[in-house]
Amino acid sequence: MRLDPTTKAYAARRITEGKTSRDAQRCLKRTICRQIFKILERTHRTQVGSVEELAQAA
């Protein structure tokens, strides 16, 4: 929250909505987890797809 401008803007937006700094951090953690989960899902789908393609090719 100190260095990244996007994160600063997100935290400031949450604080202006009436959340405390601690609540803003909690919201930020959830947002980051969602983004990471989406990345992992995409990675898993491409790996599963390539495994299925290899099995079909054999």
N, C-alpha and C positions, 0 to 999 in steps of 0.2 A: 504494500500500500504506500510505501515511501518513494519508490523509484519509478515504477511503470505508470506512464500517463493515463493509459486506459483504465488501469486499476484505480488510480486516484479519482478519476471521473466517476467510476462506478460507485466507489465508497462515498464520495461527496453527494451523489444523487440519492443514495440510500439514507444518508444522514439528513438531507433536506426533506426526505419523506417522513422524518420523525423517528427514525431508528437511532439507537445509540451506536457508538463506534464498535462496540462488541457485537451487536446485532448485524452491523454492516459486514464485519469480518465473517460472521457465520454465513450470511448470504453469499459472500464472495467465495467461501469454501464450497458451498453447494454448486455455484455456477461453474467453478473450476472442475469439480467432480463430474458434472454433466458433460462438459466439453471433453474431458479425458475418456469418459465412458463411450461417447460417440466415436472417438478416434479408435478405441479398442474394438468396438463393434465392426467398424469398417475394415480394420486390419484382419479381424477374424473372418469376416465374410470373404475377403479376397483370398485368404489362405484356404478356407474350406472350398471355395470355388476352384482354386488351382488343384487341390487334392482330388476333387471329383473329376476334373478334366483329365488328370493323369490316370485315374482309375479307368475312365472310359477309353482313353487312348490305348491302354494296355489290353 
